């Protein structure tokens, strides 16, 4: 876990970001504010094999700019890094960079779509959000992982999370509040239960909220294991 906050990072934390490793292949999912230093604590920029960005909100993609600079000026890598993202992400991040071209170091591949990414089968499906947003399903030998990103409830989440070993759910809201473009902890619990997910990891917490409350609200509908994400948490699935 590189970062767990939604909107902006609390002191000592970072926005959304994850590092997945299978058989030495390193795939990064989302790179929000303050995630790159944590990523570089696990591997060098040259050891990143692929990047997936769910959407263009900066709490999910801002540090893609920092990774671009590290790859451009840090050296040590041949070829471009595959970048899987919806329309708008590249332009949004490129707007922060007036001199360096992201396409010098990244090879963009559009989402939604399906790809073979190293050992992973990547399936991206549109989920409801304020901007084009891809929910993710990643399948590798012995592993199925789903990630809702920052989206609201949508029927595609059923397919993405079906019988997943781990559902990473962006549970921004607490209590009875409903929003078509954001998921609450209670809704995340219901989606996990109906999809047969083995374990759920809650993330994308609004800064300042009590995270144990989100776990309690999700557990009202879902009887499986529920974890609250925290920076530096490492899971073996």
Buried (B, 14 or more C-beta within 10 A) or exposed (E): BBBBBBBBBBEEBBBBBBBBBBEEBBBBBBBBBBBBEBBBEBBBBBBBBBBBBBBBBBBBBBBBBBBBBBBBEEEEBEEBBBBBBBEBBBEBBBEBBEEBEBEEBBEBBBBBEEBEBBBBEBBBBBBBBBBBBBBBBBBBEEBBBBBBBBBBBBEBBEEBBBEBBBBBBBBBBBEEEEBEBBBBBBBBBBBBBBBEBBBBBBBBBBEEBEBEBBBBBBBEBBEBEBBBBEBEEEBEB
